[in-house]
Structures are given as C-alpha cells and as structure tokens.
Amino acid sequence: MITKDDLFSRINQGVVDERLEAFWRNVKKNRPLIKKFGGLRKILPRFNLKNVIIIGAGPSLEANIDLLKKYQKCSDIVLVAADMSLRILMRNGIIPSFVFSCETTPVDFFSGFDTSGMHLAAFSCMSHSNLMKWSGDVSFYNWMLDDHAYGDLWDYAGRDLGFLATASIITTQAVAFSLGASVSTIMMVGNDLGFTDRFYARGSVASVNRMPGTGRLTTLESAGMDNVRKRREYHINRGGSIFCTNNQFLAAKMWLEEVISSSGVPVYDCSVPGCSEKYVRKSTLKEYMSIVQKMKTGDYGYDSIA
C-alpha cells in the first residue's frame, strides 16, 4: 500500500531530477516578462466572492461543453481553464477569463487562437516558447516548494510573485489559487483523475498530437487505449465502476481531497471519476448552476444544500 508521503516524495524527486535544468533555462528567458507583468496579486479582486468553474481536459469535459458555453457570460461565474483544455474550449466558442499553465516543455497550447482577452496565470519556469505564443495579460507565480532545489529559483524569479501549492497537475494550482482568493464556490469540470479508454477529451493537444501516427489499422481510439494500458498503475473503485490511474493523477487526487476537506469552501465536482464524494459535493454542471442561481436570488444558503 503506497502512502501519500511516499507518492509525493517520489514525484517531487522525479521533477527535480528530470526538470530542474529546464526550470533554470526557462526562468532566465522569462525574466524580462516576469518583470513586465508581475505576480498574482493584481488578479485576486476578480475572484472575490465569485463562483469559479475550473476546467480540466478529461474526457468528461465533452458532456459539459454546451452548458459551459451557455453560462460563460454570467456575471458571478469565473471560468478558469487548464492549458490542455483551452483548445477544446476555444473551438467550441468558449472563452475562459483565466488560463493556468505550468508546462515546462514546448506544447502548442496557444497558437491559432486570439488569447488577447484572457489572462494567463503562468508558472515562472514554464516553457518560454509556450509563453511567447500568448498575447494577453499574464501573472506569474512560483510553486510552494522551498527546499534546496527550489530556493535559488524563486530568489531569481522574484518571491513577490506569490506562491501556489501544487500536486503534479495544473488543476491543483488553479484550485490552490481559488481557495486562497475568497471565492464563494468552486466547481471542477473535466478533472477526471482516472481513465478507462483515454486520458483526454477529443480535440485536446494531447489527442491531436497522436493523430499523425494513426490510420486505418491504428485508429485514434486504439492509440488512446495503448497509451492507457502503458500508464495504468492503480485502480479507483467508484460506485461499482473501475477506473485506472497513475502516480501523477493519484497524487493530485489525494492532495485535492485533503486540501478541500479543510478549506471551508463548498467545492463541487462533475468530473468522472474525479474526487471522492467524501470530500466534494458531486453534482452535474446543470445542478450546480441551478444552485448558484438560487443562492444569488437568496432562496437558500450553503448550509441547506445537500
């Protein structure tokens, strides 16, 4: 039985061993932009007392596209996209207010779209080539890790940027920020953290990147299944259904559930399987929007929501 501490330690050491050199390379290139745009403080007021929908790129996102498009302009809703989900959203006419990215390798999240009306919350050591494809405003941040491997990095980037807790996937950083920004509620969409036949929704960068190797004999679906088979390490039993997961997603799941349980903020989740119902309020996106509307009109408060 793997423990949470063992899992986090293994992942953190892997990041240091594999990515520390890239972190330094990226932050040196990013430093002029960091000096120009600054940190997270300037966006805090835009989250105050808002209902934040954090959108990941798991397959369950597909079932919620129409509702996200319908409700995206509600004044008390803030849409926050993980970088991997942005291409899917934009192609469906959904423009999030904020995008979070911590990808340190070149991945084409942003080209081909007008990002000038959105705000990027960027890890200070994210890929410089990714960053250069962004045309909107930016706020930089560091990770809330301060051992010998990271301390000099944050000194160089600037400790005034702000620090976000992280647990192996970008969604955890969006949740960490939202929990610290005096929001009213959080809804997680497409933050599946487990998988059956594929990791990501159709149209995501990861999905599109597999297309060149597919054809009549190797379909996109079979390529996805092969990828799943190679990366399944653990199982999640949820309501009689079995999902696979890996170190990265399991660490994020454990971290989210622990943080949410002690936050005091109502957190909803329509991801599949997502976080356990022991820690979040499982709800469809339609039910969540109904709850938000009733709260807005004063029909009832949080305490009466089952």
Secondary structure, DSSP 8 states (H G I E B T S, - for coil): ---HHHHHHHHHHHHHHHHHHHHHHHHHHHHHHHHHH--GGGGGGGTTT-EEEEE--SGGGGGGHHHHHHHTT-TTEEEEEEGGGHHHHHHTT---SEEEE---S---SSTTS--TTSEEEEETTS-HHHHTT--SEEEEEEES--STTTHHHHHHH-GGG-EE---SSHHHHHHHHHHTTT-SEEEEES----BSS-SS-TTSHHHHHTGGG--SSS-HHHHHHHHHHHH--EEEEETTEEEEE-HHHHHHHHHHHHHHHTT-S-EEE--SS-S-TTTSEE--HHHHHHHHHHHHHTS--GGG--
